[in-house]
Amino acid sequence: MSTQKIQLPDKLDFLLGKQARYKVIKGGRASAKSWSVARALLVRGIDRPQRALCGRELQKSIKDSVHQLLSDQITQLGLNWFYDIKSAEIVGKRGTSFGFAGLRHNITELKSYEGADIAWIEEAQVVSKKSWDILTPTIRKEESEIWVTFNPELEEDETYKRFVLHPPDNSIVVDMNWRDNPWFPEVLRQEMMEKQKRDPDGYLHVWEGHCKAVLEDAIYADELRKAKQENRITDVPYDPTKPVHTFWDLGWNNITGRTAVVMAQTINGQYRVIDYHEDAEHTVNWHIAELQKRSYVWGTDYLPHDAESTNLAASGKTINKLFKELGRKTKVLKRRPIGEGHNAVRTVFGQCYIDKTKCADLLQCLNRYRWEIDEDTGLRSKTPEDSIYKHGADSFRTFGMSIKEDKEPVKSENKSQHNYSGPAAWMS
């Protein structure tokens, strides 16, 4: 235990009293999770030099980080004699330091933390499988620790599966709720009791840390609920006798334009979604090379309408042209209203089987693809929320629209016949 005296809730004494690779604290609102972790890390940094990474899935600026929380605790604990609070980092005497980074968009920066003693991941309920897969082997120093704090949302969330449903060896997982907080304020007690009376299910989620079945205002909530009930989110094998078709959403930068690719096969009337790829700030050649690392027999690349104009490579060529030069077979879909795409997805969802492991990040996107809420009225708009989850959802919309277009009859010279659009008609 530290020589610096601090108060922690009894349940969280293990933060300073015991070594473990993973220290996981989950629970509802006002449980003092983040506040306690911040205090414990600051005191630990006084006892011995430590290099700490404070991360979260998405960090557009230092304002999105726990920098302010740590700064406030430094003042409250009277530790300004030890810590120097800078604009983008916090530095202590004798080599202690705190750095801040977003996991999803800073892979290069994350790799520079391989010598870190500790990583604290806050609001971890939204951390993707890919981010965890990169972070955990990066924090590799002997006796290094990863601290995780989050309010659970969905049992399908990667963090919940990884640390609650299937906790790793050498981990401590603790439930922390309002009743475990010895400083729980009376004003919040009244709010909590009111929530319990008028919205019992909401109370269990917000204050007791229970998971939801689906997120409110999720666009595909009903479809996902039914897929879970029918066990269609499961292990989905690749069939080497059938081609794998790809369905793209095209983009470039990290926040607003990531490229996402759904990979699927059709077998006996079922749509088997077997794999998923997402990344940013790379050329078409790079994305294709990443796909080629998978030993699949490739079919058709279905591209959104902007493939005839969007240019990820600054070469003066369209995306469709670049694909064809790389030897890929493509079909560019028509531009359609977004609502038509949503309906196309709903139409085919009941025939979809989605691999729970390779498509974990796609499932996170689908679960969290929500309607935008009007800030003034609190009502749901007709526009999807502009979030990091839209890219995966948009690639799945390409998937749905590809099936719709392949079923649509087109006019031919012989008006008594119907031809199906394009050579790719992947249902056939």
N, C-alpha and C positions, 0 to 999 in steps of 0.2 A: 504494500500500500504506500501511496505517496506521502512524503513528508509535508507537502502542502495540504492543509486541511480544507476539504470541501464536503458539501452535503450532496448525497445521491440517494434516490429511492432505494430501499432495501433490496429490491429485486435486481438492481443494476450494480451491486457491489462487485460482481464478477468482472466488470469492465477493467478495473484496476487490480483485481485480486487473483486473476487466473489467466494463464496463457491458453489461447485456442486459435486455430487457424481462422475460423469463422465465428463472429459474434453477431447474432441476428436478433433484432428487437422489432417485433411487429405489434400492431394494436391500433386502437382508435384515437380519436381527437383528445387533446389536452392530457396526454399521459406522460409528458416530460421526456419523451424519447430523445428528440434532437437536442434539447437543452442539456440533458444529462451527458450525452455523448460529447458535446462540445466541451463541457467542463472537464470530463475525464481526459480527453485528448490534450487539453491545455496543461493540465497538471502533469500528465505523463511526460509532456515535452520539457517540463522543468526538471523532472527527476533524471532524465537521460536524453541525450541527443536523439531526435527522431525526424525522419523525413516523411511527411504525410501528404497523401493525395486525397483531396476532397472532391468527389465526383458525383455527377448525376447524368441521367441519360442525355438530356439536352440542356446546353448552357450557351445561350446566345451572347451573354455578356456576364461580367463579374456580378452584376445585380441578381442574376439567377442562381448564384451559388450560396454556400453557407458562410461566405466571407463576413457578412454583416452580423450573423449570429455569433460567430467566434469573436468578432470585435467587441460586441456588446458584453459577452461573458468575460473577456479580458478586463473590461472596465469594472464590471460588477464584482469580480474577484480581486480587483486591485493588482493586476499582473502587468500593468504597463511598464513597470521597472524591468521586466524580462522580455516582453514582446514589443516589436516594432511593427505597427500596422501600416503596410504599404497599400497602394491602390489595387494591386492585383495579386498580392501574396502577403503572408504574415511570417515574419522572421524572428526567431528567438535567439537568445545567447547560446553559445556553445554548440551551434550547428543545427538547432531545431528549426524546421521550416514547414509551412503549409502552402501547398499549391492547389489550384482549382482548374477543373477541366470537365468538359462534356464528353461522355463516352462515345456517343454515336458518331461524332464528326471530328474527332481528334485522335485518330489511331496513331499517327506519328508521334504526337505529344505524349500519349499514354505509354508508348514503348520507352520513353525516356525515364519512366518511373520504375524501371526494373530493380533499382536499388532502394526502393521505398520500404520503410519499416511497417507502414500501415496505410490502408486505403479505407476511407469512410464513404460509403455510397448512400446518399440521402434520397428520399422519395423513390425507393428502388422498385416499387410496384410496376413501373413502366419500363424498366431496363430490359432490353431485348436479349434474346439468346446469343446473337452475334456479339453484342457488347460484353456479356459475361464470358463468352468463349475467348475473347481477346484479353480481357482484364485479368482473369484469374491466373493464367500462366505468366503474365507480366509481373505481378507482385510475387516475386520468387525468392527474395532474400530469406536466409535462414531465420525461422521464428517470426516471419512477417505475418501480419494479421489483416483480415478484411472484415470491417464492421459494416453492417447493413441495417438501415432503418427504413420502415415503410408502413403505410396503412394499406392493408390488403384490399384488393378490389375484385379480381376474378381468380378462381382456382386455376384457370388456364394460363394465367400470367406466368412467365418464365421464372421470375423470382420466387413466386409462391411454390411452384413445382420443385424448384431446385433446392430451396432451403426449408420448406415446411412439409410438403408431401414426401420428399425424399432427401432429408438433410444429409449432408456429407459427413464423413468421419471427422473427428476433432472439431466439432461445431457445438456451440451453445445457442439454443433458440429459445427466446423468452417472449411470452405474451405480456404486453404492458398496456393497461387501460387506465381510465380516469381514476378508478378506485385505488390504483397503485401509486398515484401521485400525491404525496403528502402535502403539496402546496396547491391542490386543486381549488380554484377560486369559486366563491359563492355565486358570482354572476353567471358563470358557465354551468353551475349546478342547476340553476333555474332554467336555462336554455335546454339542458339535457333532459330534464324532467318533462318539459313541454314537448320536445321531440318524441319522447317515449309515449306520451298520451296520444298525439295526433298522427304519428307515423311510426308504428312499432318496427316495421321492417327497416325503415331508414335509420331508426335509432340503433338497431343491431349493427348496421354497417358503419355508421359514423362514430358511434361512441364505444361499441364493443369490438370493433375490428373484424366483424364477420364479412365473408365474401358475398358478392352479389351473384345472381344467376347470369345476368347480362347488365351492361351499362345502360343507364337511362339515355334515351335519344339515339341509341346505336341504330344505324340505318338498316343493318341486317340482323337485328336482334332476334326476330322470330325464326329466321332461317338457321341461325347458329344454335339457338336453343333446340330446335328439332334435330339438327345434325348431331348434337351431343346426345340427345335422348335415343337416337337410332344408332349410336356408336359408329357414325361415319367419320369421326375424327379419330384416327387410329393409325396403326402401321399399314402403309400402303406400298406394296412391292412394285418394283419396276419390272415390266414385261419386255424382255429383249426382242420379242418377235413383233412388237408394235412400235411405230415411231412416236417420239416425244415432240409435241408441238409447244411452241413458246408464245407468250402473250405479254406484250410490252407496254410500259409507261415510260416515256422518254424524258430525261432531264439532265441537268449538269451540276448545279451548285448544291451544297450540302443541305440547306434548309428548304428551299422552295422548289428544287428541281432534281431530286434523286431519280435514278433510273431503277425500275423494278421489273422483274421478269417472273411470271408464273410458268411452270412446266407441267404439262398434263398429257395423259393418254386416254383414249377411249377404248373400252373393252367391254363387250357384251352389254352395250347400252349404258354403261356406267362411265362417268367422267372421273378419272383417277388423277388427282393433283398430287404429284409425287415429289416436287422440289420447288425451291424458290431462291431467287438471287436479288440482292439490292445493294447499290453502292452509288457513289457520287464522284464528280470531278474526274471522270475517266472518259476516254474516247470509245467509239463503237468497237474498234479493234480490241480494246482491252476487255470490254464486256463479253464479246464473242469468245475471246481466248479463255475467259473464266468459265464460260459454259462448256467449252470444248474439253476442259479438264474432267468433266463428267463423262463416263463411258456410255453415253446414250446413243441410240440410233435416232438422228434428228429428222423431224418432219418439216413443218412450215412455221416460219416466224410471222405471227400476226402483229401488225404494227398499227398504232393509232393514226388518225388522219394527218397529224402534223409531221409524220415521217417524210412527207413530200416537201417539207419546208425547213424543219428543224435541222440544225447542224451542230453536232457535238464535237466535231473535229476541226472546225475552222478551215475546211478544205475547199469550200465552195460547192460541195456536193451534198445532195440530200441524204438523209439517213437511209432511205430505201435504196438509193444508188450504192451507198457504201456497203450495205448488207449484200447486195447482189454481187459486188466486186469481190466479196469474201466467200463467194460460192454458196450463199444461203438462199433458200427459196422463201419468198415473202408474199404476203398479202396485206395491202394497206386498207384499213377499214374506212367506211364513210364517216363523215362527221355527223354525229347524232346528238340530240338533247341529252343532258346528263340523266334526266329522269327515265328516259328510254333505256339507257344503259343499266340503271338500277333495276328496272323491271326485267331486263334480260337476265341479269344475275339471279333474281328471285325465281325466275322460271326454271333455271337449270340447277339451282342449289340442291334440290331434293334428290338429284341423281349424282351428286358429287361425294367422293370419298377423298379426304384430305389427310396427308401424312402429318402426324402430330409432332414429329421430330424435325424433319427437313423443312417443313413449312411452319415451324413455330412462330417465326417473325411475321409471316403472312397472316397467320391466325390472329396475332396481336393487332395487326393493322385492321383486319376485318372486325374484330371485337371493339376496337376503339375508333372506328370510322363513324362519326356522329354528325347529327344536324347542328348547325350553328344556332346559338341561342341569342336572341335580340337582347342587348344589354339594358335597353330602356323598358321593354315590356316583359322580359323574362320568358317570352314565347318562342317556340321553335320556328326557325325560318325554313325556307325551301332550298337553302344552300348548304352543302356540306361544310363542316368546320375545316378551316385551312390549317392543317396540322401535319406532323411528320408521318402520320399514318395514311394520308391520302394516296401516296404513291403506290403502296401495295394494294390498296383498295381499287385504285384506278387500273392497275394491271389486271386485277380480277374482273373489272368491268370490261376490259378488252377481251378477256376470256369469254364472258357472257355474250358480248356483242358478236364475237366470231361465230358462235353457234347460231345466233339469230340470223346473221347474214348468209351463212352457208345453207340455211333452210329456205331462204327467200327465193322464189322463182324470178327469173329475169326474162325479158322479151327476147325472142329469137326470130330469125327470118321466117321460120315455120311457126305460125302463131298457134298451131295446135299442140306444140311441144313446150315444155318448160325445161330450161337448163338451170343448173345451180351455179351460183356465182363463184367463178374461179376454180382452178384445178385443185385447190387445197381441201375442199369440202371434207373436213377431217372427221365428220361423223360417219362417212361412208367407209 
